[in-house]
Amino acid sequence: MTALVNGLRAQVLTLEIRVLACRERLLAHTDPEALHDLRIALRRLRSLLRPLRSQAHCARLEQATAALAQASGPLRDLEVLLAELQVRGLGEPQRQRRAQLEEGYARLLDGLALQRLLILLDAWPEDCREALRDGEWQVGGKQVRHYLAQQSKLLGTALRDPAHDRHRLRLLIKRLRYCAEAYPRQNHLSKPCFKALRAAQGALGDWHDRLQWLIRSEQERDLGPCAAAWREELAQAEGKSDQALEGLLEYFS
């Protein structure tokens, strides 16, 4: 248990440094990947903490991480849309949304979600020490293995559902894959399984993007010229995602 806690503290500290660095990059407007890298750090942090949510301070930090991930999600969606508009050469729609994105960055940086996460990250080492000292740390590798097994079972069941929901499958795949990557000693997934998970996640991501763009095009008229191409790409992405999901079945009986 102590080894798990020490490793966890070290990983959380590393991720705290990454979150702080991404915040500074967003403040300085130094590169277009700052928000994406912030969300990767948040994803890894949540993957570490989710199996340990029975521990109170783990739950608090995971909830704060989830809140910032939720707050930053629409901004990342907008970044992806902007890249698509640039490829298609739609200058005016791109300029309008660039202004929206800059305003969104400012709100995120000044928002309570980021401030709360940084406060809890700063308190994390002492919270861990107190939990160990007071004998309140009740989780270890067994709980992580149980969580991973549970997620594998949920994914296997969802894959075999004839009326499966691609949104739910995408969530289950991401949750299992990232947690397994966070705990390499506790996960049971083979390299081919990881490859199949990545392929399915990528295919579902392409499908999700086109679906979201089409929904936006119904309300944002300046996206109308792209709708026909997006419908065609959505149909192709559905086929590719179905193939990728079929490839996962052998790993989740």
PAMAR-154644 format. One record per residue: residue number from 1; x, z, y of N, C-alpha, C, O in turn. Coordinates in steps of 0.02 Angstrom, whole numbers, plus 50000, padded with zeros to 5 digits. Atoms other than C-alpha are relative to their C-alpha. Example, Ala and Ser with C-alpha at 12.3 -4.5 7.8 and 13.67 -1.06 7.14 Angstrom:
REM residues 2
[1,[50045,50000,49941],[50615,50390,49775],[50045,50000,50060],[50097,50033,50059]]
[2,[49958,49997,49941],[50684,50357,49947],[49961,50037,50055],[49986,50045,50110]]
END
This chain:
REM residues 253
[1,[50041,50000,49940],[50000,50000,50000],[50043,50000,50063],[50029,49964,50111]]
[2,[49956,49997,49942],[50141,50044,50121],[50031,49933,50014],[50038,49913,50072]]
[3,[49970,50065,49990],[50222,49875,50092],[49950,49952,50032],[49968,49913,50076]]
[4,[50051,50043,49971],[50059,49787,50131],[49990,50017,50074],[49984,49972,50116]]
[5,[50011,49979,49931],[50035,49889,50290],[50059,49978,50043],[50049,49953,50099]]
[6,[49941,50020,49961],[50214,49857,50348],[50001,49925,50012],[50016,49902,50067]]
[7,[50003,50072,49991],[50196,49672,50317],[49945,49978,50047],[49954,49932,50087]]
[8,[50056,50015,49955],[50029,49670,50405],[50018,50014,50072],[50004,49974,50116]]
[9,[49981,49982,49931],[50098,49759,50558],[50049,49949,50028],[50043,49929,50086]]
[10,[49951,50049,49976],[50243,49636,50568],[49965,49934,50017],[49982,49902,50068]]
[11,[50035,50063,49987],[50126,49486,50557],[49956,50004,50062],[49953,49957,50102]]
[12,[50042,49992,49941],[50006,49554,50686],[50042,50000,50063],[50022,49971,50114]]
[13,[49955,50000,49941],[50151,49587,50806],[50022,49929,50016],[50023,49909,50075]]
[14,[49980,50069,49989],[50211,49408,50783],[49944,49960,50032],[49955,49920,50077]]
[15,[50057,50036,49974],[50037,49342,50817],[49982,50023,50071],[49959,49983,50112]]
[16,[50010,49976,49932],[50019,49453,50970],[50046,49964,50049],[50025,49944,50103]]
[17,[49952,50036,49958],[50175,49373,51042],[49978,49928,50011],[49984,49901,50066]]
[18,[50024,50069,49993],[50102,49201,51008],[49940,49996,50047],[49935,49950,50087]]
[19,[50059,49999,49956],[49938,49245,51093],[50023,50007,50073],[49998,49972,50117]]
[20,[49975,49991,49932],[50033,49307,51246],[50034,49937,50026],[50026,49918,50084]]
[21,[49966,50061,49980],[50140,49150,51249],[49949,49945,50016],[49958,49908,50065]]
[22,[50052,50051,49987],[49985,49038,51238],[49963,50015,50065],[49945,49969,50102]]
[23,[50032,49982,49936],[49904,49135,51380],[50043,49977,50059],[50017,49949,50107]]
[24,[49956,50021,49946],[50056,49102,51489],[50002,49924,50007],[50005,49898,50062]]
[25,[50001,50073,49998],[50055,48918,51443],[49935,49974,50031],[49936,49926,50069]]
[26,[50063,50020,49968],[49871,48905,51491],[50001,50014,50075],[49977,49974,50115]]
[27,[49995,49983,49929],[49905,48993,51655],[50044,49950,50038],[50029,49933,50095]]
[28,[49952,50044,49966],[50050,48878,51695],[49982,49926,49994],[50013,49884,50026]]
[29,[50019,50070,50012],[49963,48718,51636],[50060,49958,49978],[50072,49903,50002]]
[30,[49937,50033,50019],[50124,48671,51548],[49991,49947,49946],[50032,49901,49942]]
[31,[50008,50050,50053],[50056,48573,51400],[49928,49999,49976],[49891,50048,49986]]
[32,[50070,50007,50022],[49893,48511,51322],[49985,50034,49934],[49928,50035,49912]]
[33,[50011,49969,50065],[49918,48605,51158],[49994,50076,50003],[49989,50108,49951]]
[34,[50000,49927,49994],[49911,48782,51226],[49938,50031,49969],[49942,50080,49931]]
[35,[50062,49972,50027],[49728,48813,51184],[49998,49991,49924],[49977,50036,49888]]
[36,[49999,50012,50072],[49747,48734,51012],[50045,50050,49964],[50026,50078,49913]]
[37,[49955,49951,50031],[49896,48845,50974],[49973,50071,50004],[49984,50111,49958]]
[38,[50032,49935,49995],[49801,48997,51037],[49949,50008,49944],[49945,50061,49913]]
[39,[50052,49995,50051],[49659,48959,50917],[50031,50003,49930],[50002,50034,49885]]
[40,[49965,49993,50064],[49782,48939,50773],[50022,50072,49990],[50015,50100,49935]]
[41,[49980,49930,50004],[49851,49112,50811],[49940,50045,49986],[49945,50092,49946]]
[42,[50061,49961,50012],[49674,49182,50817],[49976,49992,49929],[49955,50040,49897]]
[43,[50021,50014,50069],[49631,49099,50653],[50043,50038,49950],[50017,50066,49901]]
[44,[49956,49965,50045],[49783,49173,50568],[49989,50076,50004],[49993,50111,49954]]
[45,[50013,49929,49992],[49746,49344,50640],[49936,50020,49964],[49934,50071,49929]]
[46,[50064,49985,50035],[49566,49340,50577],[50009,49997,49925],[49980,50038,49889]]
[47,[49990,50007,50072],[49624,49283,50406],[50036,50060,49972],[50023,50080,49915]]
[48,[49967,49939,50022],[49739,49433,50394],[49952,50060,49997],[49956,50101,49951]]
[49,[50040,49940,49991],[49607,49557,50448],[49934,49999,49962],[49908,50052,49943]]
[50,[50067,50003,50030],[49447,49494,50368],[49994,50038,49934],[49944,50072,49924]]
[51,[50008,49962,50063],[49482,49565,50193],[50005,50075,50008],[49989,50112,49962]]
[52,[49986,49929,49989],[49523,49735,50271],[49950,50032,50048],[49964,50084,50077]]
[53,[50048,49977,49949],[49367,49759,50377],[49969,50068,49984],[49935,50097,50026]]
[54,[50024,49932,50014],[49322,49920,50286],[50040,50052,50037],[50019,50109,50045]]
[55,[49959,49957,49958],[49463,49996,50389],[49978,49992,50073],[49976,49936,50099]]
[56,[50033,50004,49935],[49390,50039,50560],[50041,49961,50051],[50014,49918,50087]]
[57,[49962,50034,49948],[49534,49981,50669],[50013,49927,49983],[50024,49886,50027]]
[58,[49996,50071,50020],[49551,49820,50567],[49936,49964,50021],[49938,49908,50046]]
[59,[50064,50030,49981],[49366,49787,50596],[49996,49988,50075],[49972,49936,50097]]
[60,[50002,50008,49927],[49382,49816,50783],[50042,49940,50023],[50021,49900,50065]]
[61,[49956,50054,49979],[49528,49698,50799],[49974,49932,49976],[49979,49883,50012]]
[62,[50028,50063,50025],[49446,49565,50690],[49941,49978,50042],[49934,49918,50057]]
[63,[50058,50017,49958],[49287,49573,50794],[50022,49974,50068],[49992,49927,50095]]
[64,[49974,50022,49935],[49386,49555,50955],[50030,49930,49994],[50023,49888,50039]]
[65,[49971,50066,50012],[49480,49407,50882],[49945,49948,49992],[49950,49893,50019]]
[66,[50056,50045,50010],[49316,49327,50828],[49966,49984,50066],[49945,49927,50078]]
[67,[50032,50010,49936],[49244,49350,51002],[50039,49950,50043],[50010,49907,50076]]
[68,[49960,50047,49961],[49390,49258,51083],[49998,49931,49968],[49997,49881,50004]]
[69,[50005,50065,50034],[49383,49121,50952],[49934,49966,50018],[49932,49906,50030]]
[70,[50065,50028,49982],[49199,49098,50989],[49999,49976,50073],[49972,49923,50088]]
[71,[49998,50018,49930],[49229,49095,51176],[50041,49937,50013],[50025,49898,50058]]
[72,[49955,50057,49989],[49368,48965,51161],[49978,49938,49962],[50003,49883,49975]]
[73,[50021,50057,50041],[49278,48853,51034],[49973,49941,50040],[49996,49885,50029]]
[74,[50026,50057,49961],[49178,48748,51159],[50054,49965,50041],[50050,49905,50052]]
[75,[49945,50031,49961],[49336,48720,51262],[50041,49954,49955],[50062,49900,49976]]
[76,[49963,50042,50046],[49427,48654,51109],[49961,49938,49982],[49989,49883,49977]]
[77,[50042,50058,50013],[49280,48541,51069],[50005,49950,50058],[50006,49890,50047]]
[78,[49995,50044,49941],[49292,48474,51246],[50068,49965,50002],[50072,49907,50021]]
[79,[49935,50032,50003],[49478,48443,51227],[50001,49942,49951],[50028,49889,49966]]
[80,[50001,50053,50051],[49448,48342,51069],[49959,49940,50026],[49978,49883,50015]]
[81,[50041,50054,49972],[49310,48242,51156],[50039,49962,50053],[50036,49901,50056]]
[82,[49960,50034,49948],[49426,48206,51303],[50051,49953,49969],[50061,49898,49995]]
[83,[49952,50043,50034],[49557,48137,51185],[49966,49937,49974],[49994,49882,49977]]
[84,[50038,50057,50024],[49425,48024,51108],[49981,49953,50057],[49987,49892,50050]]
[85,[50018,50041,49943],[49367,47963,51278],[50061,49963,50028],[50055,49906,50051]]
[86,[49939,50034,49977],[49547,47924,51326],[50016,49941,49955],[50036,49888,49980]]
[87,[49987,50055,50047],[49569,47819,51169],[49953,49941,50014],[49974,49883,50009]]
[88,[50050,50053,49988],[49411,47723,51213],[50002,49974,50072],[49963,49929,50089]]
[89,[49991,50026,49933],[49466,47698,51393],[49943,50014,50048],[49931,49975,50094]]
[90,[50056,49982,49956],[49317,47785,51474],[50026,50049,50053],[50024,50110,50044]]
[91,[49966,49960,49950],[49400,47847,51632],[49955,50048,50037],[49973,50107,50044]]
[92,[50042,49957,49960],[49256,47916,51734],[49971,50059,49961],[49974,50116,49984]]
[93,[50022,49942,50041],[49176,48021,51594],[50056,50048,49985],[50046,50109,49981]]
[94,[49943,49957,50014],[49349,48085,51556],[50018,50043,50060],[50032,50102,50053]]
[95,[49982,49962,49940],[49384,48137,51736],[49950,50056,50013],[49970,50111,50031]]
[96,[50050,49949,49989],[49220,48230,51751],[50009,50060,49952],[50004,50117,49973]]
[97,[49993,49947,50049],[49250,48328,51592],[50067,50036,50005],[50073,50094,49985]]
[98,[49936,49966,49987],[49430,48365,51638],[49990,50056,50050],[50019,50110,50042]]
[99,[50015,49947,49951],[49365,48463,51787],[49963,50058,49966],[49978,50116,49980]]
[100,[50036,49947,50037],[49245,48558,51672],[50048,50040,49957],[50042,50101,49952]]
[101,[49952,49967,50043],[49389,48597,51556],[50044,50049,50039],[50057,50105,50017]]
[102,[49958,49957,49959],[49498,48667,51694],[49962,50063,50021],[49990,50118,50022]]
[103,[50041,49942,49982],[49356,48780,51750],[49992,50046,49939],[49993,50108,49946]]
[104,[50007,49960,50060],[49333,48836,51571],[50063,50039,49983],[50059,50097,49961]]
[105,[49937,49964,50010],[49517,48881,51554],[50002,50063,50044],[50020,50117,50021]]
[106,[49998,49944,49953],[49503,48992,51708],[49953,50056,49978],[49971,50115,49980]]
[107,[50047,49949,50024],[49349,49081,51641],[50026,50036,49939],[50018,50097,49932]]
[108,[49974,49970,50062],[49432,49110,51473],[50056,50049,50017],[50058,50104,49989]]
[109,[49943,49958,49983],[49590,49182,51551],[49979,50064,50037],[50011,50116,50031]]
[110,[50024,49941,49963],[49491,49300,51663],[49947,50039,49962],[49923,50091,49986]]
[111,[50057,49972,50035],[49362,49343,51531],[50015,50065,49963],[50073,50080,49949]]
[112,[49994,49937,50035],[49331,49507,51442],[50025,49991,49929],[50058,50035,49902]]
[113,[49981,50010,50070],[49359,49432,51270],[50076,50002,49992],[50102,50035,49946]]
[114,[49927,50000,50003],[49543,49399,51302],[50028,50068,50018],[50074,50092,49985]]
[115,[49974,49935,49979],[49570,49564,51392],[49991,50053,49945],[50036,50093,49931]]
[116,[50012,49951,50053],[49491,49665,51252],[50047,49989,49941],[50073,50037,49912]]
[117,[49955,50013,50055],[49594,49577,51119],[50070,50025,50014],[50102,50054,49971]]
[118,[49932,49980,49983],[49756,49610,51211],[50007,50077,50000],[50059,50103,49980]]
[119,[49998,49926,50001],[49713,49795,51231],[50004,50025,49928],[50044,50070,49913]]
[120,[50000,49977,50070],[49677,49814,51045],[50065,49981,49965],[50090,50018,49923]]
[121,[49935,50019,50030],[49834,49718,50996],[50055,50048,50022],[50098,50066,49982]]
[122,[49950,49954,49975],[49937,49832,51106],[49995,50068,49964],[50046,50102,49953]]
[123,[50010,49935,50033],[49861,49985,51020],[50009,49996,49924],[50011,50048,49891]]
[124,[49999,50009,50073],[49877,49913,50844],[50054,50039,49964],[50038,50073,49915]]
[125,[49948,49962,50037],[50046,49988,50791],[49984,50074,49995],[49992,50104,49941]]
[126,[50016,49929,50001],[49993,50163,50839],[49938,50014,49958],[49934,50065,49923]]
[127,[50060,49991,50042],[49822,50142,50757],[50019,50000,49926],[49993,50040,49887]]
[128,[49977,50002,50070],[49910,50096,50594],[50036,50064,49981],[50025,50092,49928]]
[129,[49963,49939,50014],[50027,50244,50605],[49953,50060,49992],[49962,50101,49947]]
[130,[50048,49945,50005],[49882,50363,50635],[49960,49997,49936],[49949,50048,49904]]
[131,[50039,50007,50061],[49782,50293,50490],[50041,50020,49939],[50014,50053,49894]]
[132,[49956,49981,50056],[49930,50314,50372],[50014,50075,50000],[50011,50107,49948]]
[133,[49983,49929,49995],[49974,50486,50436],[49940,50044,49981],[49949,50097,49950]]
[134,[50059,49960,50013],[49795,50549,50421],[49969,49985,49931],[49917,50013,49914]]
[135,[50026,50017,50066],[49770,50473,50248],[49936,49960,50003],[49897,49962,49955]]
[136,[50062,50038,49992],[49633,50358,50313],[50007,49927,49979],[49957,49890,49978]]
[137,[49991,50069,50020],[49709,50195,50255],[49979,49994,49927],[50012,50021,49882]]
[138,[50029,50002,50066],[49604,50150,50103],[50000,49931,49968],[49967,49920,49918]]
[139,[50001,50068,50026],[49640,49966,50074],[50070,49979,49980],[50120,50005,50006]]
[140,[49936,50025,50024],[49777,49871,49985],[49992,49932,49969],[49943,49896,49981]]
[141,[50001,50066,50031],[49817,49718,49882],[49940,49987,49957],[49916,49930,49953]]
[142,[50059,50009,50043],[49672,49748,49763],[49941,49975,50040],[49904,49931,50017]]
[143,[50055,50022,49959],[49547,49729,49904],[50008,49928,50023],[49959,49890,50027]]
[144,[49987,50070,49979],[49630,49569,49963],[49985,49953,49942],[49953,49901,49953]]
[145,[50013,50042,50057],[49624,49496,49788],[49925,49994,49986],[49900,49941,49968]]
[146,[50073,50001,50010],[49441,49545,49771],[49967,49954,50051],[49922,49916,50033]]
[147,[50029,50042,49947],[49401,49461,49937],[50012,49926,49984],[49966,49885,49990]]
[148,[49985,50070,50015],[49489,49300,49886],[49960,49975,49941],[49936,49918,49941]]
[149,[50040,50019,50058],[49400,49298,49718],[49927,49989,50020],[49895,49943,49997]]
[150,[50069,50005,49976],[49234,49325,49806],[49990,49935,50038],[49940,49900,50029]]
[151,[50005,50062,49961],[49267,49181,49927],[50004,49939,49955],[49970,49889,49967]]
[152,[49995,50056,50047],[49318,49067,49783],[49933,49990,49964],[49912,49933,49955]]
[153,[50065,50005,50034],[49154,49106,49694],[49947,49971,50046],[49908,49929,50025]]
[154,[50048,50026,49952],[49052,49074,49850],[50009,49925,50011],[49960,49887,50014]]
[155,[49986,50071,49990],[49138,48906,49875],[49978,49960,49939],[49947,49907,49946]]
[156,[50020,50036,50061],[49113,48855,49693],[49925,49992,49995],[49900,49939,49976]]
[157,[50073,50004,50002],[48928,48895,49704],[49974,49950,50050],[49929,49910,50035]]
[158,[50022,50045,49948],[48907,48801,49867],[50015,49927,49983],[49976,49882,49997]]
[159,[49981,50068,50019],[48999,48648,49800],[49951,49970,49950],[49940,49910,49950]]
[160,[50045,50024,50052],[48875,48636,49656],[49927,50000,50021],[49883,49983,49981]]
[161,[50068,50001,49974],[48721,48654,49764],[49981,49928,50018],[50013,49899,50063]]
[162,[50019,50070,49984],[48633,48482,49766],[49982,49991,50073],[49991,49936,50101]]
[163,[50019,50004,49930],[48570,48521,49941],[50053,50033,50044],[50036,50066,50094]]
[164,[49947,49963,49964],[48739,48583,50003],[50001,49981,50074],[49986,49925,50093]]
[165,[49995,50006,49928],[48764,48607,50188],[50074,49989,50018],[50115,50032,50005]]
[166,[49930,50015,49983],[48923,48523,50251],[50029,50051,50049],[50088,50067,50045]]
[167,[49975,49950,49952],[48936,48648,50394],[50022,50063,49963],[50076,50090,49976]]
[168,[49983,49939,50038],[48934,48795,50272],[50062,49988,49956],[50105,50031,49951]]
[169,[49942,50015,50042],[49057,48710,50155],[50064,49999,50041],[50116,50024,50019]]
[170,[49941,50002,49956],[49177,48679,50299],[50022,50071,50016],[50082,50086,50015]]
[171,[49984,49931,49985],[49167,48863,50346],[50031,50035,49940],[50081,50070,49947]]
[172,[49975,49967,50060],[49194,48923,50167],[50070,49976,49982],[50112,50016,49961]]
[173,[49934,50028,50015],[49342,48807,50141],[50052,50029,50047],[50106,50050,50025]]
[174,[49953,49973,49951],[49426,48864,50301],[50014,50073,49987],[50071,50096,49990]]
[175,[49992,49928,50010],[49395,49047,50264],[50045,50014,49939],[50089,50057,49942]]
[176,[49960,49989,50060],[49468,49036,50088],[50072,49976,50011],[50119,50012,49994]]
[177,[49933,50029,49992],[49615,48924,50133],[50044,50043,50044],[50101,50058,50026]]
[178,[49959,49963,49952],[49675,49024,50283],[50016,50070,49975],[50071,50095,49986]]
[179,[49986,49933,50027],[49658,49192,50197],[50052,49995,49944],[50096,50037,49939]]
[180,[49952,50009,50054],[49752,49128,50045],[50070,49987,50028],[50120,50011,50001]]
[181,[49935,50012,49968],[49891,49066,50160],[50027,50064,50031],[50088,50074,50032]]
[182,[49978,49937,49969],[49896,49236,50246],[50026,50049,49949],[50068,50091,49966]]
[183,[49980,49953,50053],[49919,49326,50080],[50025,49962,49939],[49991,49959,49888]]
[184,[49974,50041,50056],[50029,49217,49968],[50011,50040,49936],[50007,50011,49882]]
[185,[49989,49960,50061],[50065,49361,49848],[49936,50020,49965],[49936,50035,49905]]
[186,[50064,49979,50029],[49882,49400,49820],[49956,49941,49978],[49910,49951,49938]]
[187,[50045,50055,50016],[49807,49226,49806],[50019,49968,49933],[50077,49972,49912]]
[188,[49991,50029,50066],[49786,49133,49642],[49996,49924,50002],[49992,49892,49949]]
[189,[50012,50071,49994],[49769,48956,49709],[50064,49959,49988],[50118,49978,50012]]
[190,[49943,50043,50015],[49884,48818,49646],[50014,49953,50059],[49972,49945,50104]]
[191,[49983,50049,49948],[49973,48691,49756],[49952,49941,50002],[49931,49920,50056]]
[192,[50050,50054,49998],[49855,48551,49701],[49934,50023,50030],[49899,49984,50063]]
[193,[50061,49974,49971],[49709,48663,49748],[50005,50004,50076],[49958,49985,50111]]
[194,[49989,49998,49928],[49781,48693,49921],[49995,49930,50030],[49965,49920,50083]]
[195,[50002,50069,49976],[49803,48505,49940],[49929,49975,50004],[49910,49941,50051]]
[196,[50070,50021,50002],[49622,48475,49891],[49960,50035,50055],[49916,50004,50085]]
[197,[50033,49964,49946],[49563,48609,50013],[50015,49969,50068],[49970,49960,50109]]
[198,[49981,50031,49936],[49660,48530,50156],[49967,49933,50009],[49944,49916,50063]]
[199,[50031,50066,49996],[49593,48358,50115],[49925,50006,50016],[49899,49969,50057]]
[200,[50072,49991,49988],[49413,48419,50110],[49988,50026,50070],[49941,50004,50104]]
[201,[50008,49973,49932],[49434,48518,50271],[50010,49945,50051],[49973,49940,50100]]
[202,[49988,50054,49952],[49507,48367,50360],[49943,49950,50002],[49923,49928,50056]]
[203,[50055,50048,50002],[49368,48251,50301],[49937,50030,50033],[49902,49995,50069]]
[204,[50057,49967,49969],[49235,48377,50352],[50010,50008,50075],[49961,50006,50113]]
[205,[49987,49996,49928],[49320,48399,50520],[49985,49935,50035],[49956,49936,50090]]
[206,[50016,50065,49971],[49308,48212,50554],[49925,49990,50005],[49899,49965,50055]]
[207,[50073,50006,50000],[49125,48216,50506],[49969,50044,50055],[49925,50023,50092]]
[208,[50027,49953,49951],[49092,48368,50615],[50010,49975,50071],[49964,49980,50113]]
[209,[49986,50025,49933],[49174,48290,50768],[49950,49945,50019],[49920,49947,50073]]
[210,[50045,50055,49984],[49069,48131,50758],[49928,50024,50008],[49891,50000,50051]]
[211,[50068,49973,49995],[48909,48230,50730],[49990,50034,50068],[49940,50024,50101]]
[212,[50005,49966,49936],[48943,48339,50882],[50000,49952,50059],[49964,49962,50107]]
[213,[49998,50049,49946],[48985,48189,50991],[49933,49963,50006],[49909,49950,50061]]
[214,[50064,50034,49998],[48824,48102,50942],[49946,50045,50029],[49903,50022,50067]]
[215,[50048,49954,49971],[48723,48257,50983],[50008,50003,50076],[49959,50004,50113]]
[216,[49987,49998,49927],[48806,48265,51154],[49977,49935,50033],[49951,49936,50089]]
[217,[50017,50064,49970],[48775,48079,51183],[49925,49994,50014],[49904,49955,50056]]
[218,[50072,50001,49988],[48587,48111,51172],[49982,50034,50066],[49929,50021,50094]]
[219,[50014,49963,49939],[48598,48226,51323],[50045,49979,50058],[50026,49987,50116]]
[220,[49952,50021,49948],[48749,48156,51417],[50004,49924,49999],[50039,49894,49958]]
[221,[50010,50072,50003],[48708,47977,51459],[50064,49960,50005],[50068,49904,49978]]
[222,[49938,50039,49992],[48884,47924,51505],[50038,49993,49934],[50086,49955,49931]]
[223,[49970,50009,50066],[48931,47945,51321],[49965,49947,49959],[49987,49930,49904]]
[224,[50040,50049,50037],[48801,47817,51270],[50039,49940,49973],[50026,49919,49917]]
[225,[49963,50058,50025],[48925,47671,51256],[50039,50013,49935],[50057,49966,49900]]
[226,[49962,49984,50060],[49014,47763,51115],[49956,50013,49939],[49980,50017,49883]]
[227,[50044,49975,50053],[48861,47808,51012],[49999,49956,49938],[50001,49981,49882]]
[228,[50004,50045,50058],[48853,47654,50902],[50063,50007,49956],[50058,50011,49895]]
[229,[49938,49993,50038],[49036,47670,50852],[50002,50067,49965],[50025,50072,49908]]
[230,[49999,49933,50030],[49016,47856,50819],[49953,50003,49940],[49968,50037,49891]]
[231,[50046,50001,50057],[48865,47824,50706],[50033,49967,49940],[50026,49991,49884]]
[232,[49965,50034,50055],[48967,47703,50603],[50055,50045,49971],[50062,50049,49910]]
[233,[49947,49956,50023],[49113,47824,50594],[49972,50061,49964],[50003,50087,49917]]
[234,[50032,49943,50033],[48995,47966,50548],[49981,49983,49928],[49992,50023,49882]]
[235,[50018,50021,50068],[48930,47869,50398],[50062,49995,49956],[50060,50015,49897]]
[236,[49938,50005,50039],[49108,47833,50342],[50027,50070,49985],[50051,50083,49929]]
[237,[49975,49932,50010],[49157,48016,50366],[49959,50038,49948],[49986,50078,49910]]
[238,[50042,49968,50051],[49009,48073,50260],[50023,49979,49930],[50029,50021,49886]]
[239,[49976,50024,50065],[49069,47964,50117],[50067,50030,49980],[50076,50050,49923]]
[240,[49934,49971,50014],[49248,48025,50131],[49996,50074,49985],[50032,50099,49942]]
[241,[50006,49928,50012],[49195,48206,50140],[49969,50014,49932],[49989,50061,49897]]
[242,[50030,49991,50067],[49085,48188,49985],[50053,49989,49945],[50053,50025,49896]]
[243,[49947,50012,50049],[49233,48116,49890],[50049,50058,49997],[50069,50080,49944]]
[244,[49953,49944,49998],[49347,48256,49948],[49970,50062,49969],[50005,50099,49935]]
[245,[50033,49942,50029],[49219,48388,49900],[49995,49993,49924],[50002,50042,49887]]
[246,[50001,50012,50072],[49201,48309,49729],[50067,50018,49968],[50069,50044,49912]]
[247,[49935,49985,50025],[49388,48328,49708],[50015,50075,49995],[50060,50096,49959]]
[248,[49990,49927,50002],[49374,48516,49737],[49967,50032,49939],[49986,50087,49919]]
[249,[50040,49968,50053],[49254,48546,49593],[50041,50026,49942],[50026,50078,49915]]
[250,[49960,49979,50059],[49387,48556,49457],[50037,50065,50012],[50057,50098,49964]]
[251,[49963,49939,49985],[49471,48702,49546],[49954,50061,50007],[49978,50118,50008]]
[252,[50047,49945,49989],[49312,48807,49568],[49943,49994,49951],[49888,49972,49968]]
[253,[50049,50005,50054],[49220,48817,49404],[49950,50057,50004],[49905,50061,49963]]
END
